[in-house]
Amino acid sequence: MNNSISLSLLKDRILGSLLAAAIGDAMGSATEQHQIDEIIAEHGGLLDHLIPPPIDTFSYRGDGVAGYFTDDTSQMIALAEELIATQGKITVKGWVNRLLDWATHSFYRDQMGPTTRPLLEAIARGESIDHIGVVGKSNRKMTSMGVTNGAAMRVAPAGLIHPGDIEAAVQTAWVTCQPTHDTHIAAAGAGAIAAGCAAALLPNADVAKVLDACLEGAKLGEALGSQQGRRVAGPSVYRRIEIALQEVQLAHSLEDALRRLEASVGNSVYMVESVPAAIGIFAFTSGNALQCAIGGTNIGNDTDTIAAMAAALAGALNGNQALPAPLVEQVNQANRVDFAVLATQLASVAFSNVCL
């Protein structure tokens, strides 16, 4: 499709995205469920470095080590491994099996979100998932089932294997949504992040082109989810992204941008809040990965996920060399994951897609 893309560029950009997401996730894990004023008061300003998650967070371990990532990055790695194993030809059944393996063996399984946990637990028991989240005695699922951000927090690799191919990125993202997040809202949010990551890999990519791709990905994802999944009550991810971008254009500082985003689109675990917030942070910081991590960390509420998604976009745009080496070293040392190997293998899949 675009033979000007080199394998070396793909390796650098993909490694940048994976590592940036992990840094954002690790930094944001220390402020999850906190509020902006609380974070600023606790840290004497915006938290801008890795610290051990305190006891009142989901990620607390008690060993005083900074740099641990959460289930967000752990599931992202699982998705990357499945895409590598299938050479990008991921299936719903294969992804379900990979998720079940993750839910059984991963250290991070206890951090599963409110949509993923009951579904995977039922599947693992060999039970039907038709009864999970139904309304009363009916067969209709509650609106809250499948509209949280689990599908978007892990979705970056779905875009990273499709450089510049927004439609393919959204299609792959939808496959990853279906086991746990089978709604048009989830498809829109995951599609937005996947499409942005795909667009960021092109040699001529810039912030504006990534933002356009995020919007297009949200539109395509919503259509796909409406056709093949469940259409549920709720706001438009596309429109919420538009609002987020409008708000950050008015901001005069990162803190002001974060407050505007919290007030206008929100910062919760719901897809319609966290994905637009992450894209708004990416826009305000002009795609600076560290500033994306800091922005997500300090916006409050679902900080680790917002920071991870924003930073994944920025890392894909600017590559590994743009990341602060000390933070990369901290995350690598804390988690003992060879992101370089993952990036090399994903780049091979991505390059094969480019050359088709």
C-alpha positions as CSV (number, residue, x, y, z in Angstrom):
1,M,0.0,0.0,0.0
2,N,2.8,2.5,0.9
3,N,6.2,1.1,0.0
4,S,8.0,4.2,1.3
5,I,7.6,2.9,4.8
6,S,10.8,1.2,5.9
7,L,11.0,-1.7,8.3
8,S,13.4,0.3,10.5
9,L,10.9,3.2,10.8
10,L,8.1,0.7,11.8
11,K,10.3,-0.9,14.5
12,D,11.1,2.5,16.0
13,R,7.5,3.8,15.9
14,I,5.9,0.6,17.1
15,L,8.4,0.3,20.0
16,G,7.7,3.9,20.8
17,S,4.0,3.3,21.0
18,L,4.3,0.2,23.2
19,L,6.8,1.8,25.6
20,A,4.9,5.1,25.7
21,A,1.7,3.3,26.6
22,A,3.5,1.3,29.3
23,I,5.0,4.5,30.7
24,G,1.7,6.3,30.7
25,D,0.0,3.3,32.3
26,A,2.6,3.0,35.0
27,M,2.6,6.8,35.8
28,G,-1.1,7.0,35.8
29,S,-1.5,3.9,38.1
30,A,-0.4,6.1,41.0
31,T,-3.3,8.5,40.7
32,E,-6.2,6.3,39.6
33,Q,-9.6,7.3,41.1
34,H,-8.1,10.5,42.5
35,Q,-9.3,14.0,41.5
36,I,-7.2,16.7,39.9
37,D,-7.1,19.0,43.0
38,E,-6.3,16.0,45.2
39,I,-3.4,15.0,42.9
40,I,-1.9,18.5,42.7
41,A,-2.2,18.9,46.5
42,E,-0.5,15.6,47.2
43,H,2.4,16.1,44.8
44,G,2.9,19.9,44.9
45,G,1.8,20.2,41.3
46,L,1.2,17.9,38.4
47,L,2.8,14.5,39.0
48,D,5.4,14.1,36.2
49,H,7.4,11.1,37.2
50,L,7.0,7.4,38.1
51,I,6.2,6.7,41.8
52,P,5.0,3.5,43.5
53,P,1.2,3.4,43.5
54,P,-0.2,4.3,47.0
55,I,-2.4,2.0,49.0
56,D,-5.6,3.7,47.9
57,T,-5.1,2.6,44.2
58,F,-5.9,-0.7,42.4
59,S,-2.2,-1.1,41.6
60,Y,-0.8,-1.0,45.1
61,R,1.8,-3.7,45.7
62,G,3.6,-2.5,48.9
63,D,7.1,-3.1,47.7
64,G,8.0,0.5,47.0
65,V,8.9,-0.1,43.3
66,A,8.0,2.6,40.8
67,G,7.2,1.7,37.1
68,Y,4.8,-1.2,37.3
69,F,2.2,-1.1,34.6
70,T,-1.3,-2.5,35.0
71,D,-3.8,-4.7,33.3
72,D,-4.0,-2.1,30.5
73,T,-0.5,-2.8,29.2
74,S,-0.6,-6.5,30.2
75,Q,-3.7,-7.0,27.9
76,M,-2.0,-4.9,25.2
77,I,1.0,-7.3,25.3
78,A,-1.4,-10.3,25.1
79,L,-3.0,-8.7,22.0
80,A,0.4,-8.0,20.4
81,E,1.4,-11.7,21.0
82,E,-1.9,-12.9,19.5
83,L,-1.4,-10.7,16.4
84,I,2.2,-12.0,16.1
85,A,1.1,-15.6,16.4
86,T,-1.6,-15.2,13.8
87,Q,0.4,-12.9,11.5
88,G,-2.3,-10.3,12.0
89,K,-5.1,-12.7,11.1
90,I,-6.7,-12.6,14.5
91,T,-10.1,-14.3,15.0
92,V,-12.7,-13.8,17.7
93,K,-12.3,-17.4,18.9
94,G,-8.5,-17.1,19.0
95,W,-8.7,-13.9,20.9
96,V,-11.2,-15.4,23.4
97,N,-8.7,-18.2,24.1
98,R,-5.9,-15.7,24.5
99,L,-7.9,-13.6,26.9
100,L,-8.9,-16.7,28.9
101,D,-5.2,-17.7,29.2
102,W,-4.4,-14.2,30.3
103,A,-7.3,-14.2,32.9
104,T,-6.0,-17.5,34.2
105,H,-2.3,-16.9,34.4
106,S,-1.6,-13.2,34.4
107,F,-0.5,-11.4,37.5
108,Y,-2.8,-8.6,36.5
109,R,-6.0,-10.7,36.2
110,D,-7.3,-9.3,39.5
111,Q,-7.4,-5.8,37.9
112,M,-9.9,-6.8,35.2
113,G,-12.6,-4.2,34.5
114,P,-16.4,-4.4,35.1
115,T,-17.2,-5.6,31.6
116,T,-14.3,-8.0,31.0
117,R,-14.4,-9.8,34.4
118,P,-17.9,-11.3,34.5
119,L,-17.7,-12.3,30.8
120,L,-14.4,-14.1,31.0
121,E,-15.2,-15.8,34.3
122,A,-18.4,-17.2,32.7
123,I,-16.6,-18.4,29.6
124,A,-13.9,-20.0,31.7
125,R,-16.6,-21.9,33.6
126,G,-18.0,-23.1,30.3
127,E,-21.2,-21.2,30.9
128,S,-23.2,-19.2,28.4
129,I,-22.6,-15.5,28.5
130,D,-26.1,-14.7,27.3
131,H,-27.3,-14.1,30.9
132,I,-24.4,-11.7,31.8
133,G,-25.7,-8.2,32.3
134,V,-29.3,-8.7,31.2
135,V,-32.1,-6.5,32.2
136,G,-34.5,-8.2,34.6
137,K,-35.8,-11.4,33.2
138,S,-35.3,-10.3,29.6
139,N,-32.6,-11.2,27.0
140,R,-31.6,-7.6,26.5
141,K,-28.2,-6.6,27.8
142,M,-27.9,-3.5,30.1
143,T,-26.5,-0.5,28.3
144,S,-23.5,-0.5,30.8
145,M,-22.3,-3.8,29.5
146,G,-19.8,-3.3,26.7
147,V,-19.3,0.4,26.9
148,T,-16.4,0.7,29.2
149,N,-12.9,1.3,27.9
150,G,-11.2,-2.1,28.2
151,A,-11.3,-2.7,24.4
152,A,-9.6,0.7,23.8
153,M,-6.9,0.5,26.5
154,R,-5.3,-2.6,24.8
155,V,-6.1,-1.9,21.2
156,A,-2.9,0.0,20.0
157,P,-1.3,-3.1,18.3
158,A,-4.4,-3.5,16.1
159,G,-3.5,-0.2,14.5
160,L,0.3,-0.8,14.7
161,I,0.1,-3.7,12.3
162,H,-1.8,-1.7,9.7
163,P,0.4,1.4,8.8
164,G,-1.8,4.0,7.2
165,D,-4.7,1.6,6.6
166,I,-7.5,3.0,8.8
167,E,-10.2,0.6,7.6
168,A,-8.1,-2.5,8.4
169,A,-7.1,-1.1,11.8
170,V,-10.7,-0.5,12.7
171,Q,-11.7,-4.0,11.4
172,T,-9.0,-5.6,13.5
173,A,-10.0,-3.5,16.5
174,W,-13.6,-4.7,16.1
175,V,-12.5,-8.3,16.3
176,T,-10.8,-7.6,19.6
177,C,-13.9,-5.8,20.9
178,Q,-16.4,-8.6,20.3
179,P,-15.7,-11.1,23.1
180,T,-16.1,-8.5,25.8
181,H,-17.2,-5.1,24.3
182,D,-19.6,-5.9,21.5
183,T,-21.3,-2.5,21.2
184,H,-21.1,0.3,18.7
185,I,-19.8,2.6,21.4
186,A,-16.9,0.3,22.2
187,A,-16.2,-0.2,18.5
188,A,-16.0,3.6,18.0
189,G,-13.6,4.1,20.9
190,A,-11.3,1.3,20.0
191,G,-11.5,2.2,16.4
192,A,-10.5,5.7,17.2
193,I,-7.3,4.7,19.0
194,A,-6.4,1.9,16.5
195,A,-6.9,4.3,13.5
196,G,-4.8,7.0,15.2
197,C,-2.0,4.5,15.8
198,A,-2.2,3.3,12.2
199,A,-2.0,6.8,10.8
200,A,0.9,7.8,13.1
201,L,3.2,5.2,11.5
202,L,3.3,6.9,8.1
203,P,6.5,8.8,7.3
204,N,4.6,12.0,6.7
205,A,2.3,11.7,9.7
206,D,1.7,14.7,12.0
207,V,-0.6,15.5,14.8
208,A,-3.4,16.8,12.6
209,K,-3.4,13.7,10.4
210,V,-3.5,11.4,13.5
211,L,-6.4,13.4,14.9
212,D,-8.2,13.1,11.6
213,A,-7.6,9.4,11.7
214,C,-9.0,9.1,15.2
215,L,-12.2,10.8,14.1
216,E,-12.5,8.7,11.0
217,G,-11.8,5.6,13.1
218,A,-14.5,6.5,15.5
219,K,-17.0,6.9,12.6
220,L,-16.0,3.7,11.0
221,G,-16.0,1.8,14.3
222,E,-19.5,3.1,15.2
223,A,-20.8,1.9,11.8
224,L,-19.2,-1.5,12.1
225,G,-20.4,-2.0,15.7
226,S,-23.9,-1.0,14.7
227,Q,-24.0,-3.5,11.9
228,Q,-22.4,-6.4,13.6
229,G,-22.8,-5.8,17.3
230,R,-25.2,-4.1,19.7
231,R,-26.4,-0.6,19.3
232,V,-26.9,0.8,22.8
233,A,-28.0,4.1,24.4
234,G,-25.2,6.6,24.9
235,P,-23.4,9.6,23.5
236,S,-21.4,9.6,20.3
237,V,-17.7,8.9,20.7
238,Y,-17.1,10.9,17.5
239,R,-18.9,14.0,18.8
240,R,-17.2,13.7,22.2
241,I,-13.8,13.7,20.4
242,E,-14.9,16.8,18.5
243,I,-15.8,18.5,21.8
244,A,-12.5,17.5,23.4
245,L,-10.6,19.0,20.5
246,Q,-12.6,22.2,20.8
247,E,-12.0,22.5,24.5
248,V,-8.2,22.0,24.4
249,Q,-7.9,24.8,21.8
250,L,-9.2,27.2,24.4
251,A,-6.7,26.0,27.1
252,H,-3.7,28.1,28.2
253,S,-1.9,25.4,30.1
254,L,-1.9,21.6,30.5
255,E,-3.7,21.9,33.8
256,D,-6.4,24.1,32.2
257,A,-6.7,21.6,29.4
258,L,-7.2,18.7,31.9
259,R,-9.9,20.7,33.8
260,R,-11.7,21.5,30.6
261,L,-11.6,17.9,29.4
262,E,-12.9,16.6,32.8
263,A,-15.7,19.2,32.7
264,S,-16.8,18.6,29.1
265,V,-16.2,15.0,28.2
266,G,-15.3,13.4,31.5
267,N,-12.5,11.0,32.6
268,S,-14.2,7.8,33.8
269,V,-13.9,4.2,32.8
270,Y,-16.6,4.7,30.2
271,M,-15.5,4.7,26.6
272,V,-17.3,7.9,25.7
273,E,-15.3,9.8,28.4
274,S,-11.8,8.3,28.5
275,V,-11.1,8.0,24.8
276,P,-12.0,11.6,23.9
277,A,-10.1,12.8,27.0
278,A,-7.0,10.8,25.8
279,I,-7.3,12.2,22.3
280,G,-7.8,15.7,23.7
281,I,-4.6,15.4,25.7
282,F,-2.7,14.1,22.6
283,A,-3.9,17.2,20.7
284,F,-3.0,19.7,23.4
285,T,0.5,18.3,24.0
286,S,1.2,18.2,20.2
287,G,1.8,14.5,20.4
288,N,4.6,14.7,23.1
289,A,4.6,11.3,24.7
290,L,5.9,12.4,28.1
291,Q,3.4,15.2,28.3
292,C,0.6,12.8,27.2
293,A,1.6,10.5,30.1
294,I,1.7,13.4,32.5
295,G,-1.7,14.7,31.2
296,G,-3.4,11.4,31.6
297,T,-1.8,10.9,35.1
298,N,-3.2,14.2,36.4
299,I,-6.7,14.3,34.8
300,G,-8.0,12.1,37.6
301,N,-10.3,9.1,37.7
302,D,-9.2,6.5,35.1
303,T,-5.8,8.0,34.9
304,D,-3.8,5.0,33.9
305,T,-6.0,4.1,30.9
306,I,-6.2,7.7,29.7
307,A,-2.5,8.2,30.0
308,A,-1.8,4.9,28.2
309,M,-4.0,5.6,25.3
310,A,-2.8,9.2,24.8
311,A,0.8,8.1,25.0
312,A,0.3,5.2,22.7
313,L,-0.7,7.6,20.0
314,A,2.2,9.9,20.7
315,G,4.8,7.1,20.8
316,A,3.5,5.8,17.4
317,L,4.0,9.3,15.9
318,N,7.4,10.1,17.3
319,G,9.0,6.8,18.0
320,N,11.2,5.3,20.6
321,Q,14.0,7.8,20.4
322,A,11.6,10.6,21.6
323,L,11.0,8.8,24.9
324,P,12.9,9.8,28.1
325,A,15.5,7.0,28.5
326,P,15.3,7.0,32.4
327,L,11.6,6.3,32.3
328,V,12.0,3.6,29.7
329,E,14.7,2.0,31.9
330,Q,12.4,2.2,35.0
331,V,9.5,0.5,33.2
332,N,11.7,-2.1,31.7
333,Q,13.4,-2.9,35.0
334,A,10.1,-3.0,36.9
335,N,8.3,-5.3,34.5
336,R,11.0,-7.4,32.8
337,V,9.2,-7.3,29.4
338,D,11.2,-7.3,26.2
339,F,9.3,-4.6,24.4
340,A,12.0,-4.5,21.7
341,V,11.3,-8.1,20.7
342,L,7.6,-7.5,20.6
343,A,8.1,-4.4,18.5
344,T,10.4,-6.2,16.0
345,Q,7.8,-9.0,15.6
346,L,4.9,-6.6,15.2
347,A,6.9,-4.6,12.7
348,S,7.4,-7.7,10.6
349,V,3.6,-8.2,10.5
350,A,3.1,-4.6,9.7
351,F,5.7,-4.5,7.0
352,S,4.1,-7.5,5.3
353,N,0.8,-5.7,5.3
354,V,2.5,-2.6,3.7
355,C,3.9,-4.8,1.0
356,L,0.7,-6.5,0.1
